[in-house]
Amino acid sequence: MALHLVGETIDAATAHRRARAQEIIPVVRGIYLDIRSDADLELRTHAVRIAHYLYPNAYLCSASAIDLAPTADGRLFIAGRRNQRTRLRGLEIVQTQSPPRPSLDKAIIGDPMGEFSMQVSSPEQRMLEAFRLRSEQASAFTEDMRRKTAERLIAEHGSAQAAADHLWTLARANDWFREGESAERYLRGSDRDIPPPANRAAFSLEVAWHGKPMGQLGHDGHEWRWRAAKGPNPPLIRETIPGTLPPFIESLLPEGWLAQVLRDEDQRAALRHGKRYMSNITIGVDKRELAALPVDILDGTISSTSEGGVFRGRYEGPGRSTLDKSFEANLARIFSQSSTPRLSGVQIKAPMFLRRDGALLPAIDLPFTHILKPAGTSGFEQMPVVEWFCLELARECGFTVPDAVLVPMPDGMPPALLIERFDIRHGRDDDRWMALEDFCSILGVPAEDKYKGTIERMARALRSISTDPSTDLRTLFARALFAWFIGDGDMHLKNIAVLKIAKERTRDFSSVTMAPVYDALTTRIFPGLENDHMALKLAGKDHRLKQQDFLTLARTIELSQSEARQIMRDMRLALENKMYEIALPPLIQDRPVALQAVREIHATARIQLSAFFSDSDADGRES
């Protein structure tokens, strides 16, 4: 038996003992899986049983009441006392609040563990559920499901009018008047006899991942609609709030400087003007258009075109070509073309293609393989240097870090930072399909609220989707600790992500793990940010964090105190011993302002470490 339910198939003590022995792994409280089992397959296979175990008083509704199984994209719809979502890897249990007087039937569910009974929406209630307003459950109904449900009711009651009269009894009991009206029109066929005039503001866009169709994104002039493509696709794009843009798509949209440059009025305009995005996502009006776009596959690499932290290839991107044209203006011209990949994030950056011969070119009609981050202005000229050093520091602390190098820029500009993408294939024979999903998308939080999360909330979400939760929770803990030690006040929900990997024509991700560290830098050394706090709270605080705060965090995310203390000690040793040993490239050593920026990082880390480890821990001992 691959699935274990505490209180039904295993007792709590045995489950705890076997989990410590790494024979089984926890999925959510009370549910375990064998360590060698295919977790995604087992969760989907036993989805209804798991929902019944977690929510014994809920019932199956919407499309799940018809199929008695989750949808193709891994959503299982139930109704109960409140609205909530439970994410278990590739399975998502979507619970909506039940009406006060539901009409229910009983169904027999069979899975590898045997048969059991569970309540489900009756055909009458399903017909009304199919027409609920702003409802994810309603959007899960296909036209075929609506038609067959209508035919079933008409056959039972003898006519469309009789079926509608019966529906109205249920609709009135639950104050579902608009649903009753819509269902009656559907049953009587009036909405098919005289089709409504088309709204010319409505449109539909094809969405592809690595060139493979993932579904259609439509806007009817009022709301967004997402329709997943048929076939074995991993659940990459999910509609969480009916009528709104799926969080994963929203997380790809431009912010800050780029949003101002593109001058798109809203999400509709942004998606209609752009075609290429991070995570190998392309969006366009038809599949042929998407198939003609360049495929993002690594060609040249930083390791083969750099030396001593400096790019040795040929920069062929924008510069200060004339006195009346700034670098930003030249960079903006690149984004005026719809084939240029769109980037999220507030900082100015450019999508680039590094060719094998060392040429670094704007990725307009070329593969998008690298990201160029130029220097800022008004006191932020050394940002590329600061980020390069902080990434090297993260590497010394044991984090996985993408290759990054400083690029000498033309026309007397300060050096820029070039980062190699880690979410693209390394060659045409590389069969991995990758996507980067930040925590704004994972938590369903809009980009403007990226500073409103907590490390604890991130950990809960991470545990439910990670294929290696123990390792990833340690990484998340260490990442928060590293941000505090280096004075990084910009580690918000969009600057931490998971890397999802799947194979072509598979239903689930083979790997979902914490992504390499990116966008890490000491913000406290920049003008106006001297007193920068943590971007995200932990243990209810974002300032003056102590050892006890991180130990409280460890308990909350179920990381042992001994592991937490060991991570603290290891990072302290790494920072104190390696901080001064990182070889600085000539672009830093020969520029006093750049060298001063590195010294300020040293000073910030020393102050943070000294204050943190001057306090004794909860037991009165020094860490």
Buried (B, 14 or more C-beta within 10 A) or exposed (E): EBBBBBEEBBEEEBBBEBBEEEBBBBBBEBBBBBBEBBBBEBBBBBBBBBBBBBBEEBBBBBBBBBBBBBBBBBBBBBBBEEEEBBBBBBBBBBBBEBBEEBBBBEBEBEBEBEEBEBBBBBBBBBBBBBBBEEBBBBBBBBEEBBEEBBEBBBEEBEEBEBBBEBBBEBBEEBEBEEBBBBBBBBBBEEEEEEEEEEEEEEBEBBBBBBBBBBBBBBBEEEEBBBBBBEEEBBBBBBBBEBBBBBBBBBBBBBBBBBBEBBEBEEBBEBBBBBBBBBBBBBBBEEBEBBEEBBBBBBBBBBEEBBEEBBBEBEBBBBBBEEEEEBBBBBBBEBBEEEBBBBBBBBBBBBBBBBBEEBBBBBBBEBBBBBBBBBBBEEEBBBBBBBBBBBBBBBBBBBBBBBBBBBBBBEEEBBBBBBBBBBBBBEEEEEEBBBBBBBBBBBBBBEBEEBBBBBBBBBBBBBBBBBBBBBEBBBBBBBBBBBBBBBBBBBBBBBBBBBBBBBEEEEBBBBBBBBBBBBBBBBBBBBEEBEEBBBBBBBBEBBEEBBBEBBBBBBEBBEBEEEBBBEBBEBBBEBBEEBBEEBEBBEBBEEBEEBBEBBEBBBBBBBEBBEEBBEEEBEEEEEB
